[in-house]
């Protein structure tokens, strides 16, 4: 009987909210991190998180896509800035 039971429907809005809390927390950590290698790694995770959030919006989560695209763009800028700083440090 277990083989034919209905699968639970995933609430993409709830998945989105949990993922957003996690991405927010990583973003806060990235802002306060003083080690630039760790900071770059955190920003990479933030960027990936925003990409996942946008994918969830595309799957039906009821949130403003343009807002999260803007957040993704800002996170990418932060990542690029930190990456440049780290690259300069390694070249020295």
Secondary structure, 3 states (H helix, E strand, C coil): CHHHCCCCCCCHHHHHHHHHHHHHHHHHHHHHCCCHHHHHHHHHHHHHHHHHHHHHHHCCCCCCHHHHHHHHHHHHHHHHHHHHHHHHHHHC
